[in-house]
Amino acid sequence: MSKEINIEKFIKIYLEEKISILNNYPVFEVKRAVELIFDAYENNNVIFAMANGGNAGTVDHLYCDFTHHPFVSEDKSRNIGNVKRLHFVNLCSSPAELTGLVNDFGAEKMFSAALAPLLTKNDIVMGFSGSGNSKNIVNAFEYAKEKGAKIISISKGSGGRSHELADVSILIPGSSEFPGQTGANDNNFHFEDEVLSINSMIVGLLKLRVQNNID
C-alpha cells in the first residue's frame, strides 16, 4: 500500500523555495542582459536563442514576445507604426533544419551549425541550460565568441562552461527539496520558471524603451 502524500506540505516547500530565490535574485545580471538587448535593438543586431527539451518550447514563447509584444499598442488593437522591430531568431523552431543539422554534423554541433551562415559581430546569442554544460549550447557559445557576438547564458548552480563563456551569466540561485527537482535535476523547475520571468522583465522593459523613443 502506497504512502499518503502530504500535498499541501510540498506545495508550501515549492513556494518557500521560490520566495528564497526572489530574495536572492541576480538583479544586476538581469539588468546587464536588458542593456545588451537594448543595444542590439538600437543597432539592428540580431538575437539568437536556443535551448533543449522543454526549454526549447519556452524559446518559442520568447520569440513571440520579443518579436511582437513591445510593438503592440496598450489597448492591443494595433501595431505601433513607424518604429523599428527587434530581430529575433529561434534556433529551435524548425524540426526539418535541426534534424538535418543533427544528421550532418551531430547533435553537439546543431546550434553552432545553425548559427554559421547567419551570425555576425555584436549579434547576441542566448542559451538556456540548467547545467550550463549542454554540449550543443557550449559549442554555439564558443562559436559566438569566435565571431565577436555577445553571449547571454541563463543557468543555475555554478553555470558550468556556459558561465565561463558568457558576457552576461544569469544564475538562478538555490537548491530544492521538491520532488522532481532534486539530485541531478536540483532546482530545475525553478530554473525553468525563471526563464519565463526573465523573458517577461526584458520584454516589458523593451516595450518601455520603444514607447520612450516614440514619445
Backbone as a chain_set.jsonl record, in Angstrom:
{"seq": "MSKEINIEKFIKIYLEEKISILNNYPVFEVKRAVELIFDAYENNNVIFAMANGGNAGTVDHLYCDFTHHPFVSEDKSRNIGNVKRLHFVNLCSSPAELTGLVNDFGAEKMFSAALAPLLTKNDIVMGFSGSGNSKNIVNAFEYAKEKGAKIISISKGSGGRSHELADVSILIPGSSEFPGQTGANDNNFHFEDEVLSINSMIVGLLKLRVQNNID", "coords": {"N": [[0.85, -1.202, 0.0], [0.605, 2.16, -0.912], [2.276, 5.071, 0.435], [0.618, 7.87, 1.896], [0.633, 11.049, 0.389], [1.625, 14.178, 1.49], [0.282, 16.658, 0.182], [-0.18, 19.442, 0.471], [1.971, 20.197, 2.085], [4.165, 19.892, 0.327], [3.554, 21.699, -1.688], [3.827, 24.065, -0.248], [6.559, 23.908, 0.33], [7.627, 24.256, -2.257], [6.786, 26.872, -2.831], [8.001, 28.301, -0.751], [10.675, 27.904, -1.389], [10.692, 29.299, -3.776], [10.268, 31.921, -2.871], [12.685, 32.315, -1.52], [14.459, 32.268, -3.692], [13.627, 34.605, -5.019], [14.306, 36.49, -3.122], [17.011, 36.438, -3.32], [17.728, 37.211, -5.834], [19.394, 37.437, -9.034], [19.688, 40.344, -9.76], [21.375, 42.345, -10.849], [22.667, 41.046, -12.974], [20.497, 40.443, -14.637], [19.778, 43.047, -15.28], [22.057, 43.774, -16.778], [21.745, 42.047, -18.955], [19.396, 43.085, -20.069], [20.36, 45.592, -20.863], [22.22, 44.843, -22.853], [20.448, 43.817, -24.734], [18.905, 46.064, -25.31], [20.931, 47.553, -26.599], [21.369, 45.902, -28.825], [18.906, 46.152, -30.085], [18.849, 48.926, -30.696], [20.974, 49.067, -32.473], [20.338, 47.437, -34.557], [21.082, 44.755, -34.437], [20.997, 41.132, -34.274], [19.183, 38.815, -32.257], [19.77, 35.608, -31.224], [18.355, 32.624, -30.044], [18.415, 29.67, -27.985], [17.793, 26.337, -26.756], [17.286, 23.229, -24.957], [15.045, 20.376, -24.927], [12.141, 20.794, -22.897], [12.644, 23.481, -22.504], [13.193, 24.374, -25.038], [10.684, 24.75, -26.103], [9.968, 26.931, -24.573], [11.645, 28.854, -25.648], [10.307, 29.372, -28.003], [8.129, 30.732, -26.984], [9.504, 33.008, -26.082], [10.33, 34.006, -28.565], [7.865, 34.809, -29.709], [7.064, 36.804, -27.85], [9.261, 38.665, -27.801], [9.32, 39.458, -30.453], [6.836, 40.604, -30.997], [5.294, 41.704, -28.754], [6.433, 44.173, -27.554], [5.767, 45.996, -29.474], [3.136, 46.467, -29.813], [0.126, 48.295, -29.361], [-1.078, 49.79, -26.27], [-3.776, 49.189, -25.813], [-3.974, 46.914, -27.244], [-4.937, 46.88, -29.812], [-3.667, 47.411, -32.19], [-0.636, 47.426, -34.169], [2.239, 49.319, -33.235], [3.09, 52.014, -35.195], [5.737, 52.907, -37.531], [8.13, 52.335, -36.117], [11.232, 50.754, -35.47], [11.754, 47.197, -35.495], [12.61, 44.517, -33.25], [15.063, 42.155, -34.019], [14.783, 38.787, -33.919], [15.747, 35.441, -33.652], [14.679, 32.17, -33.486], [16.379, 29.436, -32.765], [15.444, 26.919, -32.414], [13.221, 26.408, -33.883], [12.642, 24.976, -36.244], [11.957, 21.744, -37.019], [12.793, 20.344, -39.289], [15.153, 21.66, -40.083], [16.76, 21.306, -37.738], [16.894, 18.485, -37.435], [18.106, 17.866, -39.821], [20.607, 19.146, -39.497], [21.551, 17.762, -37.274], [21.787, 15.248, -38.415], [23.803, 15.733, -40.288], [25.941, 16.986, -38.874], [25.906, 16.178, -36.243], [24.419, 16.01, -32.945], [25.698, 17.601, -31.042], [26.68, 19.776, -32.407], [24.599, 21.093, -33.565], [23.416, 23.621, -33.048], [25.539, 25.449, -33.335], [26.089, 25.007, -36.004], [23.704, 25.925, -37.113], [23.942, 28.621, -36.535], [26.111, 29.379, -38.103], [25.78, 30.374, -40.892], [24.591, 32.82, -40.399], [25.264, 34.424, -38.128], [26.711, 37.454, -36.972], [29.217, 39.875, -36.005], [28.688, 41.368, -32.832], [26.021, 40.627, -32.731], [23.62, 38.881, -30.629], [23.788, 35.918, -28.746], [21.706, 33.848, -27.057], [21.451, 31.421, -24.533], [19.933, 28.655, -22.872], [20.513, 26.565, -20.306], [20.299, 24.175, -17.872], [22.436, 22.883, -16.509], [24.493, 24.243, -17.627], [26.339, 23.047, -19.172], [25.515, 21.783, -21.469], [26.298, 20.259, -24.451], [25.674, 21.15, -27.071], [24.854, 23.767, -26.621], [27.138, 24.899, -25.429], [29.04, 24.592, -27.526], [27.899, 26.304, -29.414], [28.101, 28.744, -28.058], [30.886, 28.965, -27.941], [31.441, 29.242, -30.648], [30.113, 31.67, -31.096], [31.7, 33.359, -29.551], [34.069, 33.318, -31.025], [33.201, 34.699, -33.294], [32.779, 37.237, -32.367], [30.37, 37.891, -31.246], [27.877, 38.751, -28.74], [27.199, 37.101, -25.636], [24.626, 35.67, -23.788], [23.939, 33.835, -21.021], [21.688, 31.719, -19.344], [21.32, 29.97, -16.464], [21.839, 27.659, -13.744], [23.042, 26.883, -10.398], [26.53, 26.441, -10.585], [26.732, 27.24, -13.176], [28.382, 26.114, -15.063], [30.328, 25.486, -18.053], [29.132, 27.306, -19.754], [28.751, 29.586, -18.191], [31.385, 30.463, -17.939], [31.955, 31.299, -20.53], [30.178, 33.332, -21.114], [29.141, 36.74, -21.717], [27.224, 37.909, -20.179], [26.002, 36.281, -17.43], [23.359, 34.754, -16.056], [22.507, 33.358, -13.133], [20.351, 31.202, -11.593], [19.582, 31.099, -8.243], [19.925, 28.802, -5.399], [18.73, 25.646, -3.915], [16.844, 22.603, -4.041], [14.178, 20.818, -2.376], [11.968, 19.787, -3.42], [9.966, 17.294, -4.97], [11.093, 15.834, -8.014], [12.828, 17.823, -8.72], [15.292, 17.363, -7.505], [18.531, 15.957, -6.607], [20.335, 15.171, -9.536], [18.771, 16.848, -11.021], [18.54, 19.144, -9.55], [16.809, 21.973, -8.489], [15.665, 22.461, -10.946], [13.013, 22.913, -11.891], [12.459, 25.433, -10.816], [14.421, 26.908, -12.123], [13.472, 26.704, -14.78], [11.025, 28.033, -14.479], [11.992, 30.609, -13.965], [13.219, 31.36, -16.326], [11.07, 32.178, -17.913], [10.189, 34.303, -16.321], [12.352, 36.078, -16.519], [12.27, 36.554, -19.252], [9.805, 37.973, -19.329], [10.448, 40.284, -17.869], [12.457, 41.426, -19.492], [11.053, 41.853, -21.9], [8.967, 43.591, -21.086], [10.462, 45.831, -20.292], [11.708, 46.435, -22.684], [9.477, 47.181, -24.156], [8.851, 49.549, -22.799], [11.129, 51.027, -23.486], [10.801, 51.25, -26.272], [8.397, 52.72, -26.305], [9.272, 55.079, -25.072], [10.998, 56.023, -27.026], [9.177, 56.725, -28.96], [7.713, 58.731, -27.711]], "CA": [[0.0, 0.0, 0.0], [1.45, 3.349, -1.04], [2.17, 6.07, 1.48], [-0.125, 9.072, 1.539], [1.487, 12.213, 0.131], [1.162, 15.438, 2.074], [0.342, 17.561, -0.974], [-0.072, 20.831, 0.925], [3.342, 20.385, 2.56], [5.087, 20.056, -0.788], [3.245, 22.982, -2.338], [4.446, 25.109, 0.569], [8.004, 23.832, 0.1], [7.913, 24.864, -3.569], [6.594, 28.32, -2.747], [9.043, 28.846, 0.127], [11.911, 27.94, -2.187], [10.544, 30.393, -4.743], [10.483, 33.174, -2.142], [14.118, 32.419, -1.284], [15.073, 32.663, -4.966], [13.309, 36.007, -5.282], [15.058, 37.306, -2.166], [18.439, 36.385, -3.69], [17.665, 37.24, -7.292], [20.544, 38.074, -9.693], [19.119, 41.54, -10.391], [22.377, 43.06, -11.64], [22.899, 40.315, -14.228], [19.322, 40.66, -15.495], [19.937, 44.423, -15.77], [23.066, 43.767, -17.84], [21.146, 41.396, -20.117], [18.481, 44.067, -20.662], [21.168, 46.617, -21.529], [22.728, 44.265, -24.095], [19.341, 43.701, -25.685], [18.642, 47.439, -25.752], [21.965, 47.906, -27.575], [21.101, 45.148, -30.052], [17.738, 46.77, -30.705], [19.211, 50.23, -31.258], [21.975, 48.911, -33.528], [19.811, 46.494, -35.549], [21.694, 43.438, -34.351], [20.053, 40.017, -34.181], [19.242, 37.956, -31.082], [19.541, 34.186, -31.496], [18.102, 31.937, -28.777], [18.438, 28.208, -28.129], [17.645, 25.542, -25.537], [16.973, 21.826, -25.2], [13.901, 19.809, -24.229], [11.023, 21.693, -22.658], [13.081, 24.866, -22.649], [13.105, 24.752, -26.454], [9.345, 25.304, -26.257], [9.985, 28.255, -23.964], [12.276, 29.764, -26.61], [9.25, 29.788, -28.931], [7.414, 31.77, -26.23], [10.342, 34.211, -26.152], [10.254, 34.533, -29.939], [6.594, 35.516, -29.864], [7.054, 38.014, -27.023], [10.283, 39.625, -28.244], [9.035, 39.929, -31.811], [5.57, 41.315, -31.154], [4.688, 42.404, -27.619], [6.846, 45.566, -27.338], [5.396, 46.826, -30.617], [1.677, 46.488, -29.867], [-0.423, 49.387, -28.564], [-1.509, 49.401, -24.92], [-5.112, 48.588, -25.854], [-3.817, 45.682, -28.027], [-5.777, 46.969, -31.007], [-2.892, 47.675, -33.405], [0.807, 47.549, -34.063], [2.76, 50.686, -33.202], [3.649, 52.3, -36.512], [6.953, 53.693, -37.751], [9.229, 52.043, -35.194], [11.99, 49.565, -35.863], [11.454, 45.978, -34.761], [13.718, 43.711, -32.769], [15.316, 40.968, -34.849], [14.922, 37.639, -33.019], [15.736, 34.157, -34.358], [14.522, 30.985, -32.642], [17.162, 28.358, -33.364], [14.763, 25.641, -32.157], [11.882, 26.48, -34.476], [12.413, 24.125, -37.415], [12.38, 20.344, -36.893], [13.496, 19.929, -40.502], [16.523, 22.169, -40.018], [17.518, 20.704, -36.647], [17.184, 17.077, -37.718], [19.094, 17.866, -40.903], [21.911, 19.505, -38.943], [21.98, 16.63, -36.446], [22.185, 14.189, -39.335], [25.047, 16.094, -40.973], [27.031, 17.432, -38.004], [25.77, 15.613, -34.905], [23.615, 16.816, -32.022], [26.518, 18.548, -30.292], [27.017, 20.939, -33.224], [23.433, 21.54, -34.337], [23.18, 25.063, -32.906], [26.645, 26.193, -33.95], [25.899, 24.905, -37.454], [22.596, 26.815, -37.468], [24.431, 29.996, -36.444], [27.224, 29.644, -39.01], [25.523, 31.253, -42.044], [23.786, 33.982, -40.018], [25.769, 35.219, -37.016], [27.709, 38.481, -37.241], [29.774, 40.545, -34.833], [27.781, 42.167, -31.987], [24.741, 39.962, -32.505], [23.531, 38.252, -29.303], [23.387, 34.507, -28.674], [21.159, 33.499, -25.741], [21.312, 29.979, -24.347], [19.34, 28.233, -21.606], [20.961, 25.222, -19.967], [20.304, 24.026, -16.427], [23.786, 22.555, -16.053], [25.474, 25.12, -18.257], [27.322, 22.221, -19.884], [24.933, 21.119, -22.64], [27.343, 20.36, -25.48], [25.273, 21.966, -28.227], [24.845, 25.158, -26.182], [28.531, 25.317, -25.245], [29.666, 24.743, -28.843], [27.361, 27.518, -30.033], [28.724, 29.878, -27.361], [32.285, 29.061, -28.38], [31.4, 29.812, -31.999], [29.742, 33.077, -30.946], [32.885, 34.057, -29.051], [34.983, 33.469, -32.168], [32.644, 35.662, -34.245], [32.65, 38.548, -31.746], [28.995, 38.13, -30.804], [27.668, 38.798, -27.301], [26.63, 35.847, -25.134], [23.832, 35.695, -22.556], [23.647, 32.496, -20.535], [20.807, 31.584, -18.192], [21.579, 28.645, -15.934], [21.684, 27.556, -12.288], [24.244, 26.324, -9.78], [27.77, 27.114, -10.978], [26.608, 27.71, -14.554], [29.201, 25.302, -15.945], [31.142, 26.112, -19.101], [28.398, 28.449, -20.304], [29.052, 30.724, -17.319], [32.731, 30.927, -18.254], [31.988, 31.895, -21.871], [29.152, 34.365, -21.301], [29.315, 38.151, -21.355], [26.29, 38.048, -19.061], [25.597, 34.965, -16.949], [22.306, 34.832, -15.047], [22.446, 32.087, -12.41], [19.223, 31.104, -10.665], [20.175, 30.572, -7.008], [19.154, 27.917, -4.53], [18.683, 24.198, -4.023], [15.441, 22.233, -3.842], [13.743, 19.554, -1.782], [10.69, 19.454, -4.043], [10.121, 16.114, -5.834], [11.263, 16.108, -9.44], [13.949, 18.74, -8.949], [16.359, 17.063, -6.561], [19.592, 15.178, -7.233], [20.925, 15.743, -10.758], [17.847, 17.876, -11.523], [18.344, 20.105, -8.462], [16.32, 23.34, -8.76], [15.405, 22.624, -12.374], [11.704, 23.534, -12.115], [12.601, 26.863, -10.524], [15.187, 27.456, -13.244], [12.587, 26.838, -15.939], [10.097, 29.121, -14.161], [12.642, 31.922, -14.017], [13.456, 31.727, -17.728], [9.903, 32.953, -18.335], [10.171, 35.569, -15.578], [13.365, 36.949, -17.126], [11.676, 36.969, -20.527], [8.786, 38.999, -19.097], [11.109, 41.528, -17.472], [13.127, 42.009, -20.658], [10.051, 42.31, -22.874], [8.305, 44.766, -20.548], [11.385, 46.965, -20.334], [11.88, 46.804, -24.09], [8.27, 47.927, -24.527], [9.021, 50.901, -22.263], [12.151, 51.677, -24.31], [10.16, 51.586, -27.544], [7.455, 53.807, -26.052], [10.038, 56.301, -24.805], [11.522, 56.504, -28.306], [8.071, 57.357, -29.679], [7.404, 59.986, -27.003]], "C": [[0.88, 1.245, 0.0], [1.208, 4.322, 0.107], [1.362, 7.266, 0.982], [0.83, 10.245, 1.398], [0.843, 13.446, 0.744], [1.294, 16.531, 1.011], [0.557, 19.005, -0.537], [1.351, 21.137, 1.399], [4.28, 20.672, 1.399], [4.799, 21.327, -1.59], [3.9, 24.122, -1.584], [5.965, 25.109, 0.421], [8.376, 24.53, -1.196], [7.835, 26.379, -3.476], [7.629, 28.98, -1.834], [10.384, 28.915, -0.589], [11.864, 29.085, -3.192], [10.788, 31.742, -4.078], [11.978, 33.386, -1.881], [14.86, 32.838, -2.556], [14.843, 34.141, -5.23], [14.08, 36.94, -4.353], [16.546, 37.362, -2.495], [18.622, 36.488, -5.202], [18.88, 37.938, -7.904], [20.13, 39.311, -10.49], [20.133, 42.223, -11.303], [22.611, 42.367, -12.981], [21.707, 40.455, -15.177], [19.381, 42.072, -16.086], [20.933, 44.482, -16.925], [22.533, 43.108, -19.109], [20.195, 42.344, -20.837], [19.271, 45.117, -21.43], [21.762, 46.095, -22.836], [21.64, 44.186, -25.15], [18.902, 45.069, -26.18], [19.648, 47.847, -26.834], [21.73, 47.192, -28.902], [19.926, 45.749, -30.807], [18.116, 48.075, -31.395], [20.124, 50.098, -32.467], [21.596, 47.881, -34.591], [20.563, 45.167, -35.586], [20.614, 42.377, -34.115], [20.276, 39.264, -32.872], [18.883, 36.54, -31.509], [19.363, 33.479, -30.159], [17.973, 30.441, -28.999], [18.307, 27.555, -26.763], [17.325, 24.117, -25.952], [15.718, 21.41, -24.437], [12.761, 20.797, -24.087], [11.393, 23.154, -22.816], [13.09, 25.327, -24.105], [11.719, 25.312, -26.762], [9.25, 26.703, -25.674], [10.632, 29.271, -24.887], [11.249, 30.241, -27.637], [8.376, 30.866, -28.29], [8.19, 33.081, -26.296], [10.261, 34.843, -27.534], [8.99, 35.357, -30.144], [6.611, 36.841, -29.111], [8.032, 39.066, -27.539], [9.918, 40.248, -29.587], [7.815, 40.839, -31.878], [5.17, 42.206, -29.973], [5.144, 43.852, -27.446], [6.305, 46.534, -28.392], [3.877, 46.862, -30.846], [1.169, 47.583, -28.938], [-0.956, 48.879, -27.228], [-2.894, 48.764, -24.918], [-5.152, 47.328, -26.729], [-4.655, 45.685, -29.298], [-4.976, 47.085, -32.299], [-1.4, 47.584, -33.104], [1.186, 49.022, -33.99], [3.462, 50.952, -34.523], [4.969, 53.032, -36.457], [8.002, 53.531, -36.65], [9.943, 50.788, -35.696], [11.6, 48.383, -34.978], [12.744, 45.324, -34.273], [13.85, 42.485, -33.659], [15.651, 39.781, -33.937], [14.798, 36.355, -33.829], [15.675, 33.024, -33.335], [15.249, 29.827, -33.32], [16.532, 26.988, -33.171], [13.497, 25.475, -32.993], [11.612, 25.452, -35.566], [12.887, 22.695, -37.176], [13.166, 19.864, -38.114], [14.949, 20.385, -40.463], [17.338, 21.434, -38.956], [17.857, 19.242, -36.926], [18.184, 16.945, -38.865], [20.492, 18.159, -40.386], [22.446, 18.399, -38.039], [22.487, 15.5, -37.332], [23.55, 14.46, -39.945], [26.213, 16.329, -40.012], [27.012, 16.8, -36.615], [25.048, 16.566, -33.975], [24.432, 17.874, -31.304], [26.829, 19.818, -31.081], [25.803, 21.538, -33.935], [23.196, 23.045, -34.212], [24.315, 25.887, -33.502], [26.542, 26.141, -35.467], [24.762, 25.801, -37.924], [23.038, 28.283, -37.455], [25.382, 30.365, -37.591], [26.895, 30.555, -40.191], [24.895, 32.596, -41.685], [24.467, 34.938, -39.043], [26.827, 36.209, -37.456], [28.153, 39.123, -35.93], [28.713, 41.423, -34.172], [26.337, 41.69, -31.988], [24.768, 39.354, -31.094], [23.103, 36.799, -29.462], [22.965, 34.23, -27.236], [21.0, 31.99, -25.655], [20.81, 29.656, -22.958], [19.73, 26.783, -21.351], [21.047, 25.109, -18.456], [21.691, 23.762, -15.876], [24.806, 23.574, -16.526], [26.498, 24.368, -19.078], [26.733, 21.453, -21.061], [25.852, 21.34, -23.835], [26.936, 21.255, -26.646], [25.193, 23.449, -27.876], [26.276, 25.681, -26.065], [29.228, 25.519, -26.585], [29.184, 25.999, -29.555], [27.95, 28.768, -29.376], [30.179, 30.059, -27.796], [32.368, 29.644, -29.792], [31.065, 31.298, -31.948], [30.925, 33.91, -30.471], [33.868, 34.318, -30.184], [34.511, 34.561, -33.125], [32.508, 37.07, -33.662], [31.231, 38.901, -31.369], [28.954, 38.184, -29.274], [26.925, 37.536, -26.862], [25.889, 36.1, -23.829], [23.489, 34.255, -22.194], [22.696, 32.579, -19.352], [20.895, 30.139, -17.721], [21.302, 28.651, -14.429], [22.957, 26.952, -11.717], [25.468, 27.129, -10.155], [27.712, 27.675, -12.393], [27.489, 26.994, -15.545], [30.032, 26.096, -16.926], [30.441, 27.327, -19.708], [28.674, 29.714, -19.501], [30.413, 31.319, -17.653], [32.777, 31.686, -19.579], [31.152, 33.165, -21.98], [29.659, 35.76, -20.965], [28.412, 38.498, -20.187], [25.814, 36.652, -18.687], [24.603, 35.14, -15.806], [22.169, 33.452, -14.41], [21.29, 32.115, -11.42], [19.717, 30.43, -9.391], [19.315, 29.502, -6.346], [19.318, 26.436, -4.814], [17.276, 23.771, -3.603], [15.265, 20.89, -3.138], [12.418, 19.104, -2.38], [10.871, 18.28, -4.994], [10.177, 16.491, -7.309], [12.385, 17.073, -9.733], [14.973, 18.616, -7.816], [17.437, 16.26, -7.295], [20.173, 15.893, -8.437], [20.052, 16.848, -11.342], [17.636, 19.01, -10.515], [17.955, 21.487, -8.979], [15.867, 23.554, -10.201], [14.045, 23.24, -12.667], [11.786, 25.04, -11.879], [13.387, 27.567, -11.632], [14.28, 27.697, -14.452], [11.535, 27.927, -15.708], [10.744, 30.48, -14.405], [13.046, 32.327, -15.426], [12.297, 32.582, -18.237], [9.82, 34.289, -17.605], [11.157, 36.559, -16.179], [12.888, 37.443, -18.481], [10.684, 38.104, -20.32], [9.41, 40.328, -18.7], [11.766, 42.211, -18.663], [12.108, 42.6, -21.62], [9.333, 43.563, -22.38], [9.183, 46.001, -20.612], [11.673, 47.402, -21.767], [10.663, 47.581, -24.59], [8.366, 49.372, -24.034], [10.041, 51.68, -23.083], [11.558, 52.106, -25.65], [9.212, 52.764, -27.365], [8.167, 55.119, -25.81], [10.611, 56.889, -26.077], [10.427, 57.208, -29.112], [7.751, 58.711, -29.063], [8.512, 61.004, -27.216]], "O": [[1.793, 1.367, 0.817], [0.116, 4.397, 0.671], [1.415, 7.625, -0.195], [1.739, 10.409, 2.212], [-0.34, 13.715, 0.536], [2.301, 17.238, 0.955], [1.384, 19.713, -1.112], [1.871, 22.222, 1.138], [5.098, 21.588, 1.471], [5.722, 21.953, -2.112], [4.46, 25.036, -2.188], [6.59, 26.169, 0.39], [9.329, 25.308, -1.235], [8.708, 27.086, -3.979], [8.083, 30.09, -2.111], [11.14, 29.871, -0.416], [12.868, 29.756, -3.431], [11.441, 32.611, -4.656], [12.479, 34.504, -2.005], [15.774, 33.661, -2.506], [15.768, 34.852, -5.623], [14.46, 38.043, -4.744], [17.261, 38.236, -2.004], [19.556, 35.92, -5.768], [19.355, 38.932, -7.352], [20.208, 39.333, -11.718], [19.79, 42.635, -12.411], [22.738, 43.032, -14.009], [21.892, 40.573, -16.388], [19.07, 42.267, -17.261], [20.69, 45.154, -17.928], [22.834, 43.557, -20.215], [20.184, 42.405, -22.067], [18.885, 45.491, -22.537], [21.806, 46.825, -23.826], [21.885, 44.459, -26.325], [18.561, 45.22, -27.353], [19.269, 48.415, -27.858], [21.871, 47.787, -29.97], [19.953, 45.842, -32.034], [17.746, 48.302, -32.547], [20.064, 50.916, -33.385], [22.421, 47.499, -35.421], [20.669, 44.533, -36.636], [19.468, 42.697, -33.799], [21.412, 39.094, -32.429], [17.821, 36.305, -32.085], [20.14, 33.709, -29.233], [17.495, 29.988, -30.039], [18.663, 28.144, -25.743], [17.12, 23.827, -27.13], [15.37, 22.017, -23.424], [12.445, 21.541, -25.015], [10.564, 23.972, -23.214], [13.006, 26.523, -24.38], [11.579, 26.228, -27.572], [8.544, 27.56, -26.204], [10.219, 30.43, -24.915], [11.311, 31.383, -28.092], [7.935, 31.798, -28.963], [7.61, 34.14, -26.535], [10.138, 36.061, -27.663], [9.036, 36.462, -30.684], [6.223, 37.876, -29.653], [7.665, 40.231, -27.696], [10.178, 41.428, -29.823], [7.756, 41.742, -32.712], [4.752, 43.346, -30.177], [4.295, 44.71, -27.206], [6.378, 47.75, -28.218], [3.403, 47.234, -31.919], [1.714, 47.781, -27.852], [-1.249, 47.693, -27.073], [-3.161, 47.883, -24.1], [-6.214, 46.742, -26.935], [-5.038, 44.629, -29.802], [-5.52, 46.886, -33.385], [-0.968, 47.654, -31.954], [0.538, 49.869, -34.604], [4.339, 50.187, -34.923], [5.288, 53.695, -35.469], [8.683, 54.492, -36.295], [9.328, 49.888, -36.268], [11.167, 48.567, -33.841], [13.823, 45.556, -34.819], [12.853, 41.854, -34.008], [16.683, 39.78, -33.266], [13.855, 36.195, -34.603], [16.512, 32.934, -32.437], [14.784, 29.302, -34.331], [17.031, 25.997, -33.706], [12.774, 24.494, -32.823], [10.457, 25.091, -35.791], [14.092, 22.449, -37.132], [14.096, 19.068, -37.984], [15.863, 19.616, -40.764], [18.457, 20.992, -39.217], [18.982, 18.807, -36.679], [19.005, 16.028, -38.881], [21.456, 17.504, -40.784], [23.647, 18.125, -38.03], [23.502, 14.873, -37.028], [24.359, 13.547, -40.106], [27.341, 15.922, -40.292], [28.002, 16.879, -35.887], [25.057, 17.779, -34.184], [23.91, 18.943, -30.987], [27.202, 20.832, -30.492], [25.955, 22.392, -34.808], [22.809, 23.681, -35.192], [24.065, 26.925, -34.115], [26.869, 27.114, -36.146], [24.835, 26.377, -39.009], [22.568, 29.086, -38.26], [25.447, 31.524, -37.999], [27.685, 31.455, -40.476], [24.684, 33.431, -42.565], [24.261, 36.149, -39.129], [27.732, 35.866, -38.216], [27.532, 38.929, -34.885], [27.949, 42.12, -34.84], [25.499, 42.286, -31.311], [25.816, 39.321, -30.448], [22.178, 36.488, -30.212], [23.766, 34.36, -26.31], [20.484, 31.355, -26.574], [21.203, 30.293, -21.981], [19.328, 25.883, -22.089], [21.785, 25.861, -17.819], [22.081, 24.361, -14.873], [25.854, 23.752, -15.906], [27.425, 24.968, -19.622], [27.387, 20.56, -21.598], [26.15, 22.481, -24.191], [27.749, 22.028, -27.154], [25.435, 24.3, -28.732], [26.588, 26.772, -26.544], [29.934, 26.51, -26.767], [29.964, 26.681, -30.22], [28.263, 29.74, -30.063], [30.639, 31.184, -27.992], [33.256, 30.442, -30.092], [31.661, 32.096, -32.671], [31.127, 35.033, -30.932], [34.433, 35.407, -30.288], [35.332, 35.271, -33.706], [32.158, 38.003, -34.386], [30.908, 40.075, -31.19], [29.876, 37.722, -28.602], [26.129, 36.976, -27.615], [26.44, 36.667, -22.885], [22.835, 33.548, -22.96], [22.874, 33.411, -18.462], [20.59, 29.207, -18.465], [20.619, 29.536, -13.913], [23.849, 26.554, -12.465], [25.462, 28.356, -10.06], [28.549, 28.495, -12.77], [27.374, 27.226, -16.749], [30.397, 27.242, -16.664], [31.103, 28.275, -20.131], [28.815, 30.795, -20.073], [30.577, 32.539, -17.652], [33.564, 32.621, -19.726], [31.401, 33.991, -22.858], [30.482, 35.948, -20.068], [28.782, 39.281, -19.312], [25.284, 35.925, -19.528], [24.958, 35.613, -14.727], [21.764, 32.494, -15.068], [21.255, 32.952, -10.517], [20.219, 29.307, -9.444], [18.145, 29.321, -6.682], [19.942, 26.025, -5.792], [16.594, 24.504, -2.885], [16.071, 19.971, -3.281], [11.812, 18.147, -1.899], [11.836, 18.262, -5.758], [9.423, 17.338, -7.786], [12.856, 17.147, -10.868], [15.444, 19.606, -7.257], [17.273, 15.923, -8.468], [20.47, 17.086, -8.371], [20.547, 17.698, -12.083], [16.66, 19.753, -10.616], [18.661, 22.091, -9.787], [15.701, 24.693, -10.636], [13.927, 24.024, -13.609], [11.243, 25.826, -12.656], [13.054, 28.684, -12.027], [14.319, 28.763, -15.067], [11.19, 28.662, -16.634], [10.131, 31.382, -14.974], [13.203, 33.517, -15.701], [12.512, 33.59, -18.911], [9.427, 35.296, -18.194], [10.843, 37.74, -16.332], [13.077, 38.61, -18.825], [10.714, 39.092, -21.054], [8.957, 41.384, -19.142], [11.651, 43.425, -18.83], [12.278, 43.72, -22.102], [9.11, 44.495, -23.153], [8.713, 47.089, -20.945], [11.859, 48.589, -22.037], [10.804, 48.531, -25.361], [8.008, 50.306, -24.753], [9.844, 52.865, -23.35], [11.802, 53.224, -26.103], [9.215, 53.697, -28.169], [7.723, 56.164, -26.285], [10.707, 58.109, -26.211], [10.698, 58.156, -29.849], [7.546, 59.701, -29.765], [8.433, 62.119, -26.7]]}, "num_chains": 1, "name": "protein.A"}
